[in-house]
Amino acid sequence: MSSIAALDPNLPQLRQALSGPATRVDAVVCLYGYYGHYYGLGSEHDPSSSPVDHVREDAPAFFVVHGDHHTYVPVAGAREFAEKLRTVSRSTVVYAELPGAQHSFDLFRSP
């Protein structure tokens, strides 16, 4: 949800959750995130539950980090998200794929 909040902070559903008048985000760090659709809500759902569907040209800078051995979230989703950001956004997009890294690689050692 944080990726969608950064990409589209003025969605009515998010405005209720975000307090204060300023909701602009300057940069985002995504660690082992999920970029697919939640609970079967495909891209035809309005609004879409996938951050991939909210990418736009004025998106903030993104640093996407994902392990290539992630058990819960396939690395393909992170790759797709970063590639779409690079294609559409004018901001810097950095993608780091960590060989052998698992979920919570920043907290626990991956085998």
MARSELUM-122373 format. One record per atom (N, C-alpha, C, O): x, y, z; residue in three letters. Coordinates in steps of 0.001 Angstrom, whole numbers, padded with zeros to 6 digits, always signed. Layout:
BEGIN
XYZala ...
This chain:
BEGIN
+000816-001195+000000met +000000+000000+000000met +000858+001256+000000met +000437+002276-000546met +002041+001218+000591ser +002864+002419+000647ser +003285+002870-000750ser +003403+004070-000997ser +003512+001928-001667ser +003872+002302-003032ser +002726+003034-003708ser +002948+004019-004412ser +001506+002565-003504ile +000345+003231-004097ile +000171+004611-003469ile -000151+005570-004171ile +000379+004726-002159ala +000258+006025-001492ala +001262+007015-002060ala +000949+008197-002199ala +002462+006554-002391ala +003481+007429-002972ala +003154+007803-004408ala +003451+008915-004845ala +002546+006884-005143leu +002235+007116-006553leu +000947+007889-006762leu +000826+008642-007728leu -000006+007712-005877asp -001320+008321-006053asp -001897+008744-004700asp -002905+008186-004266asp -001271+009729-004017pro -001673+010090-002660pro -003044+010731-002551pro -003567+010866-001445pro -003637+011126-003654asn -004930+011793-003586asn -006123+010869-003808asn -007255+011337-003934asn -005876+009563-003857leu -007001+008636-003924leu -007866+008838-002682leu -007333+008920-001576leu -009171+008919-002837pro -010044+009130-001669pro -009806+008107-000549pro -009851+008457+000630pro -009554+006851-000914gln -009341+005825+000096gln -008065+006102+000901gln -007986+005749+002078gln -007085+006722+000280leu -005832+007015+000957leu -005892+008340+001711leu -005259+008477+002758leu -006629+009305+001206arg -006737+010600+001879arg -007271+010420+003288arg -006876+011151+004196arg -008161+009460+003484gln -008705+009212+004816gln -007625+008690+005754gln -007636+009005+006945gln -006700+007902+005234ala -005664+007299+006062ala -004492+008242+006308ala -003815+008133+007331ala -004247+009163+005388leu -003128+010099+005519leu -003607+011364+006205leu -004605+011953+005790leu -002919+011786+007237ser -003358+012975+007960ser -002593+014200+007466ser -001458+014092+007002ser -003222+015350+007571gly -002583+016600+007197gly -002784+016932+005739gly -003155+016068+004945gly -002540+018188+005379pro -002776+018626+004003pro -001687+018180+003026pro -001960+018036+001834pro -000467+017961+003502ala +000635+017623+002598ala +000805+016107+002505ala +001111+015439+003493ala +000604+015587+001313thr +000762+014143+001121thr +001808+013825+000069thr +001949+012668-000326thr +002549+014829-000398arg +003566+014613-001424arg +004722+013781-000874arg +005167+013981+000257arg +005191+012858-001683val +006309+011997-001323val +007452+012311-002270val +007250+012386-003482val +008656+012498-001730asp +009818+012834-002555asp +010584+011611-003037asp +011148+011624-004131asp +010608+010559-002233ala +011347+009346-002604ala +010791+008163-001827ala +010243+008319-000736ala +010941+006977-002406val +010407+005750-001822val +011481+004672-001855val +012190+004518-002849val +011594+003922-000752val +012455+002746-000704val +011540+001546-000502val +010844+001457+000509val +011540+000630-001451cys +010700-000576-001382cys +011587-001779-001107cys +012398-002159-001952cys +011440-002377+000061leu +012187-003581+000402leu +011262-004779+000306leu +010241-004830+000992leu +011604-005740-000534tyr +010863-006999-000724tyr +009350-006796-000766tyr +008603-007482-000068tyr +008911-005855-001583gly +007491-005526-001665gly +006690-006463-002553gly +007237-007257-003318gly +005382-006343-002426tyr +004444-007084-003273tyr +003825-006079-004237tyr +003290-005058-003802tyr +003889-006348-005523tyr +003442-005390-006529tyr +002265-005898-007354tyr +001902-005289-008360tyr +001676-006998-006938gly +000535-007566-007651gly -000777-007002-007144gly -000804-006010-006416gly -001855-007641-007536his -003196-007234-007132his -003583-007973-005855his -003337-009172-005726his -004180-007263-004926tyr -004586-007853-003657tyr -005968-008487-003746tyr -006870-007947-004385tyr -006121-009620-003109tyr -007408-010286-002911tyr -008216-010444-004187tyr -009439-010306-004178tyr -007535-010732-005275gly -008225-010983-006531gly -008726-009734-007227gly -009479-009833-008196gly -008321-008538-006750leu -008759-007292-007380leu -007856-006993-008563leu -006761-006458-008390leu -008302-007332-009753gly -007503-007141-010959gly -007429-005689-011373gly -007967-004814-010695gly -006760-005430-012491ser -006570-004053-012960ser -007887-003394-013378ser -007945-002170-013503ser -008931-004171-013593glu -010226-003584-013952glu -010934-002993-012732glu -011893-002235-012882glu -010466-003336-011519his -011043-002797-010287his -010680-001317-010176his -009552-000936-010490his -011596-000500-009745asp -011352+000929-009650asp -011378+001368-008197asp -012449+001312-007592asp -010300+001792-007605pro -008963+001848-008177pro -008273+000495-008064pro -008623-000330-007220pro -007313+000291-008905ser -006559-000949-008903ser -005779-001085-007605ser -005349-000088-007024ser -005599-002310-007155ser -004852-002564-005920ser -003371-002796-006174ser -002621-003036-005227ser -002933-002732-007410ser -001524-002950-007732ser -000825-001619-007986ser -001332-000789-008741ser +000345-001406-007358pro +001074-000168-007636pro +001510-000053-009095pro +001728+001056-009582pro +001640-001165-009793val +002028-001124-011211val +001014-000312-012014val +001384+000384-012959val -000249-000398-011643asp -001308+000311-012357asp -001388+001791-011984asp -002164+002531-012589asp -000605+002238-011003his -000635+003634-010561his +000620+004410-010965his +000760+005582-010614his +001518+003780-011686val +002752+004438-012119val +002393+005581-013060val +001561+005436-013955val +003037+006712-012835arg +002785+007863-013706arg +004066+008664-013888arg +005047+008453-013174arg +004050+009557-014819glu +005247+010293-015209glu +005821+011165-014084glu +007033+011377-014040glu +004982+011674-013179asp +005471+012517-012086asp +005660+011730-010777asp +005624+012306-009690asp +005857+010433-010895ala +006109+009593-009711ala +007391+010052-009017ala +008299+010564-009671ala +007471+009872-007702pro +008711+010233-007008pro +009835+009256-007360pro +009601+008244-008021pro +011030+009559-006923ala +012164+008650-007113ala +011904+007361-006335ala +011333+007391-005244ala +012325+006234-006899phe +012122+004925-006258phe +013434+004160-006190phe +014237+004184-007123phe +013636+003480-005062phe +014716+002514-004895phe +014027+001203-004540phe +013516+001053-003430phe +014009+000263-005465val +013328-001022-005298val +014388-002095-005058val +015282-002284-005883val +014287-002799-003925val +015250-003837-003568val +014483-005139-003344val +013499-005170-002606val +014940-006205-003987his +014241-007486-003873his +015258-008629-003980his +016213-008556-004753his +015036-009670-003200gly +015890-010846-003281gly +015429-011793-004376gly +014228-011953-004595gly +016367-012415-005058asp +015971-013318-006145asp +015542-014697-005648asp +015126-015534-006449asp +015636-014948-004345his +015157-016210-003770his +014006-015987-002798his +013823-016763-001860his +013242-014947-003018his +012120-014613-002131his +011056-015701-002250his +010565-015976-003345his +010706-016309-001142thr +009740-017408-001134thr +008303-016926-001250thr +007484-017593-001882thr +007976-015784-000655tyr +006593-015318-000591tyr +006184-014454-001777tyr +005047-014526-002243tyr +007109-013643-002258val +006789-012707-003335val +007771-012926-004482val +008953-012609-004346val +007309-013458-005596pro +008210-013714-006724pro +008915-012441-007197pro +008318-011366-007239pro +010169-012579-007544val +010991-011453-007966val +010486-010832-009271val +010774-009667-009545val +009756-011570-010058ala +009238-011052-011331ala +008373-009812-011132ala +008395-008911-011970ala +007615-009747-010040gly +006775-008582-009772gly +007598-007327-009530gly +007247-006251-010014gly +008684-007457-008790ala +009572-006317-008536ala +010233-005859-009833ala +010361-004661-010085ala +010646-006810-010640arg +011269-006464-011927arg +010286-005691-012815arg +010635-004673-013412arg +009060-006195-012887glu +008031-005546-013713glu +007742-004136-013212glu +007637-003199-014004glu +007615-003989-011897phe +007319-002688-011307phe +008443-001692-011615phe +008174-000578-012064phe +009685-002081-011380ala +010830-001201-011638ala +010919-000840-013115ala +011202+000309-013456ala +010680-001807-013991glu +010754-001545-015432glu +009670-000557-015863glu +009934+000346-016657glu +008460-000723-015345lys +007392+000211-015713lys +007704+001605-015184lys +007476+002596-015879lys +008229+001692-013951leu +008627+002992-013422leu +009671+003649-014317leu +009567+004835-014630leu +010673+002884-014726arg +011734+003433-015587arg +011174+003922-016927arg +011639+004920-017478arg +010186+003216-017433thr +009602+003561-018728thr +008737+004815-018650thr +008741+005629-019574thr +007999+004975-017557val +006996+006028-017463val +007477+007256-016673val +007231+008388-017090val +008139+007048-015573ser +008494+008132-014657ser +009679+008960-015153ser +010590+008446-015801ser +009642+010253-014832arg +010772+011148-015117arg +011803+011117-013992arg +012911+011625-014161arg +011458+010531-012854ser +012343+010493-011689ser +013304+009317-011756ser +013149+008408-012572ser +014283+009354-010895thr +015265+008282-010812thr +014616+007010-010285thr +013844+007043-009327thr +014939+005896-010919val +014470+004581-010475val +015698+003681-010403val +016388+003468-011400val +015960+003156-009209val +017081+002247-009007val +016509+000905-008577val +015695+000836-007657val +016932-000145-009236tyr +016478-001493-008896tyr +017696-002329-008514tyr +018658-002429-009276tyr +017642-002922-007333ala +018719-003798-006870ala +018135-005166-006569ala +017272-005311-005703ala +018612-006163-007292glu +018182-007543-007058glu +019325-008255-006338glu +020432-008364-006864glu +019045-008729-005145leu +020078-009325-004311leu +020139-010834-004518leu +019174-011534-004209leu +021248-011345-005035pro +021385-012788-005275pro +021313-013578-003969pro +022025-013284-003009pro +020454-014569-003952gly +020319-015453-002800gly +019498-014887-001659gly +019297-015576-000659gly +019020-013665-001770ala +018296-013032-000661ala +016846-013495-000587ala +016196-013739-001604ala +016374-013606+000613gln +015047-014077+000972gln +014246-012878+001510gln +014748-011754+001514gln +013023-013110+001957his +012222-012071+002604his +012918-011650+003904his +013546-012472+004573his +012803-010389+004247ser +013433-009823+005455ser +014942-009959+005437ser +015562-010166+006480ser +015538-009843+004259phe +016987-009969+004134phe +017728-008925+004954phe +018894-009124+005297phe +017076-007824+005272asp +017727-006785+006078asp +017723-007116+007566asp +018431-006481+008348asp +016928-008109+007956leu +016858-008517+009364leu +017465-009881+009619leu +018091-010109+010654leu +017277-010789+008667phe +017725-012176+008842phe +018647-012580+007712phe +018467-012167+006567phe +019610-013370+008039arg +020516-013881+007014arg +019823-014877+006098arg +019096-015755+006561arg +020047-014739+004821ser +019508-015695+003869ser +020518-016821+003675ser +021726-016582+003672ser +020023-018051+003513pro +020976-019168+003308pro +021734-019026+002005pro +022567-019872+001680pro 
